[in-house]
Amino acid sequence: MTNGGKTTLTNSLLRALPNCCVIHQDDFFKPQDQIAVGEDGFKQWDVLESLDMEAMLNTVQAWLSSPRKFARAHGVSVQPEASDTHILLLEGFLLYSYNLPRRHEVPRGALP
């Protein structure tokens, strides 16, 4: 769904939750020259193939490997009273359309 309030909700959560980082799927669109043109003559931005999901998953992996370092690198200050709590929000309209490869699964109990 586009224009459904995803970013508005995400921004509200960012302000309310401690040590919270966000990854926006919109930041992972491929370059314009790599976007397919549909039968209607328009670029197909609303399809999964228009996104570099591997790059997005690599960014998620970076957060998983070190939430504190990721937060600092993205301008999020870690709150001392909630230093053991780290939250990652993934925001996007095609998140559930992508089948994760097994190598990106997070083992139960792997997160701090």
Short mmCIF file of the C-alpha atoms (twelve columns), coordinates in Angstrom:
data_MODEL
# 
_entry.id   MODEL 
# 
loop_
_atom_site.group_PDB 
_atom_site.id 
_atom_site.type_symbol 
_atom_site.label_atom_id 
_atom_site.label_alt_id 
_atom_site.label_comp_id 
_atom_site.label_asym_id 
_atom_site.label_seq_id 
_atom_site.Cartn_x 
_atom_site.Cartn_y 
_atom_site.Cartn_z 
_atom_site.pdbx_PDB_model_num 
ATOM 1   C CA . MET A 1   0.000  0.000   0.000   1 
ATOM 2   C CA . THR A 2   1.336  3.428   -0.884  1 
ATOM 3   C CA . ASN A 3   0.345  6.600   0.986   1 
ATOM 4   C CA . GLY A 4   -1.020 4.488   3.836   1 
ATOM 5   C CA . GLY A 5   0.884  6.157   6.685   1 
ATOM 6   C CA . LYS A 6   3.807  3.723   7.028   1 
ATOM 7   C CA . THR A 7   6.425  6.459   7.310   1 
ATOM 8   C CA . THR A 8   4.257  8.542   9.647   1 
ATOM 9   C CA . LEU A 9   3.819  5.550   11.970  1 
ATOM 10  C CA . THR A 10  7.522  4.689   11.729  1 
ATOM 11  C CA . ASN A 11  8.538  8.246   12.652  1 
ATOM 12  C CA . SER A 12  6.185  8.199   15.648  1 
ATOM 13  C CA . LEU A 13  7.649  4.896   16.829  1 
ATOM 14  C CA . LEU A 14  11.191 6.226   16.384  1 
ATOM 15  C CA . ARG A 15  10.403 9.107   18.728  1 
ATOM 16  C CA . ALA A 16  8.685  6.875   21.299  1 
ATOM 17  C CA . LEU A 17  10.966 3.821   21.463  1 
ATOM 18  C CA . PRO A 18  14.429 3.722   23.042  1 
ATOM 19  C CA . ASN A 19  17.477 2.823   20.953  1 
ATOM 20  C CA . CYS A 20  15.339 2.479   17.853  1 
ATOM 21  C CA . CYS A 21  16.705 2.367   14.307  1 
ATOM 22  C CA . VAL A 22  14.792 2.201   11.050  1 
ATOM 23  C CA . ILE A 23  15.548 0.808   7.623   1 
ATOM 24  C CA . HIS A 24  13.337 2.210   4.861   1 
ATOM 25  C CA . GLN A 25  12.758 -0.099  1.912   1 
ATOM 26  C CA . ASP A 26  12.484 3.004   -0.289  1 
ATOM 27  C CA . ASP A 27  16.219 3.559   0.242   1 
ATOM 28  C CA . PHE A 28  16.934 0.382   -1.744  1 
ATOM 29  C CA . PHE A 29  15.375 1.109   -5.130  1 
ATOM 30  C CA . LYS A 30  17.619 0.164   -8.027  1 
ATOM 31  C CA . PRO A 31  18.843 2.912   -10.389 1 
ATOM 32  C CA . GLN A 32  16.245 4.185   -12.870 1 
ATOM 33  C CA . ASP A 33  17.930 2.502   -15.808 1 
ATOM 34  C CA . GLN A 34  17.438 -0.889  -14.119 1 
ATOM 35  C CA . ILE A 35  13.681 -0.482  -13.592 1 
ATOM 36  C CA . ALA A 36  11.535 -2.449  -16.039 1 
ATOM 37  C CA . VAL A 37  8.961  -0.695  -18.202 1 
ATOM 38  C CA . GLY A 38  5.515  -2.279  -18.234 1 
ATOM 39  C CA . GLU A 39  3.115  -2.790  -21.116 1 
ATOM 40  C CA . ASP A 40  1.548  0.562   -20.221 1 
ATOM 41  C CA . GLY A 41  4.878  2.323   -20.919 1 
ATOM 42  C CA . PHE A 42  5.509  3.271   -17.280 1 
ATOM 43  C CA . LYS A 43  8.421  2.216   -15.098 1 
ATOM 44  C CA . GLN A 44  7.407  -0.552  -12.710 1 
ATOM 45  C CA . TRP A 45  8.418  0.879   -9.322  1 
ATOM 46  C CA . ASP A 46  5.768  -1.124  -7.430  1 
ATOM 47  C CA . VAL A 47  7.288  -4.555  -8.024  1 
ATOM 48  C CA . LEU A 48  9.814  -6.408  -5.919  1 
ATOM 49  C CA . GLU A 49  12.309 -6.571  -8.791  1 
ATOM 50  C CA . SER A 50  12.691 -2.781  -8.608  1 
ATOM 51  C CA . LEU A 51  14.372 -3.140  -5.215  1 
ATOM 52  C CA . ASP A 52  17.858 -4.297  -4.263  1 
ATOM 53  C CA . MET A 53  16.665 -6.614  -1.525  1 
ATOM 54  C CA . GLU A 54  20.127 -8.149  -1.094  1 
ATOM 55  C CA . ALA A 55  21.494 -4.720  -0.132  1 
ATOM 56  C CA . MET A 56  18.597 -4.234  2.270   1 
ATOM 57  C CA . LEU A 57  19.235 -7.624  3.883   1 
ATOM 58  C CA . ASN A 58  22.922 -6.764  4.220   1 
ATOM 59  C CA . THR A 59  21.900 -3.621  6.088   1 
ATOM 60  C CA . VAL A 60  19.676 -5.674  8.389   1 
ATOM 61  C CA . GLN A 61  22.618 -8.035  8.966   1 
ATOM 62  C CA . ALA A 62  24.788 -5.028  9.901   1 
ATOM 63  C CA . TRP A 63  22.233 -4.068  12.551  1 
ATOM 64  C CA . LEU A 64  22.008 -7.665  13.814  1 
ATOM 65  C CA . SER A 65  25.786 -7.940  14.163  1 
ATOM 66  C CA . SER A 66  26.068 -4.762  16.237  1 
ATOM 67  C CA . PRO A 67  22.918 -2.767  17.082  1 
ATOM 68  C CA . ARG A 68  24.914 -0.199  19.112  1 
ATOM 69  C CA . LYS A 69  27.445 0.434   16.346  1 
ATOM 70  C CA . PHE A 70  24.651 0.643   13.744  1 
ATOM 71  C CA . ALA A 71  22.742 3.111   15.938  1 
ATOM 72  C CA . ARG A 72  25.781 5.357   16.413  1 
ATOM 73  C CA . ALA A 73  26.564 5.258   12.674  1 
ATOM 74  C CA . HIS A 74  22.995 6.373   11.934  1 
ATOM 75  C CA . GLY A 75  22.852 9.181   14.480  1 
ATOM 76  C CA . VAL A 76  20.826 7.328   17.114  1 
ATOM 77  C CA . SER A 77  22.098 7.938   20.621  1 
ATOM 78  C CA . VAL A 78  21.867 4.902   22.885  1 
ATOM 79  C CA . GLN A 79  19.828 5.712   25.974  1 
ATOM 80  C CA . PRO A 80  21.643 4.504   29.116  1 
ATOM 81  C CA . GLU A 81  18.429 3.588   30.965  1 
ATOM 82  C CA . ALA A 82  17.487 1.243   28.100  1 
ATOM 83  C CA . SER A 83  20.966 0.224   26.950  1 
ATOM 84  C CA . ASP A 84  20.006 -3.473  26.685  1 
ATOM 85  C CA . THR A 85  17.030 -2.702  24.462  1 
ATOM 86  C CA . HIS A 86  17.607 -2.308  20.727  1 
ATOM 87  C CA . ILE A 87  14.780 -2.071  18.213  1 
ATOM 88  C CA . LEU A 88  14.935 -2.230  14.441  1 
ATOM 89  C CA . LEU A 89  11.962 -1.114  12.364  1 
ATOM 90  C CA . LEU A 90  11.726 -2.252  8.740   1 
ATOM 91  C CA . GLU A 91  9.435  0.012   6.784   1 
ATOM 92  C CA . GLY A 92  8.227  -0.748  3.282   1 
ATOM 93  C CA . PHE A 93  5.309  -1.823  1.161   1 
ATOM 94  C CA . LEU A 94  6.860  -4.993  -0.302  1 
ATOM 95  C CA . LEU A 95  8.515  -6.457  2.803   1 
ATOM 96  C CA . TYR A 96  6.259  -9.505  2.911   1 
ATOM 97  C CA . SER A 97  6.631  -10.207 -0.797  1 
ATOM 98  C CA . TYR A 98  10.254 -11.309 -0.473  1 
ATOM 99  C CA . ASN A 99  11.201 -14.867 0.478   1 
ATOM 100 C CA . LEU A 100 14.234 -14.684 2.708   1 
ATOM 101 C CA . PRO A 101 17.106 -16.966 1.810   1 
ATOM 102 C CA . ARG A 102 17.949 -19.366 4.660   1 
ATOM 103 C CA . ARG A 103 21.294 -17.696 5.317   1 
ATOM 104 C CA . HIS A 104 19.488 -14.597 6.620   1 
ATOM 105 C CA . GLU A 105 17.459 -16.417 9.242   1 
ATOM 106 C CA . VAL A 106 18.114 -15.240 12.774  1 
ATOM 107 C CA . PRO A 107 18.605 -18.111 15.232  1 
ATOM 108 C CA . ARG A 108 16.293 -17.980 18.229  1 
ATOM 109 C CA . GLY A 109 18.030 -16.202 21.089  1 
ATOM 110 C CA . ALA A 110 20.666 -14.615 18.814  1 
ATOM 111 C CA . LEU A 111 19.585 -11.067 19.548  1 
ATOM 112 C CA . PRO A 112 20.839 -9.330  22.692  1 
# 
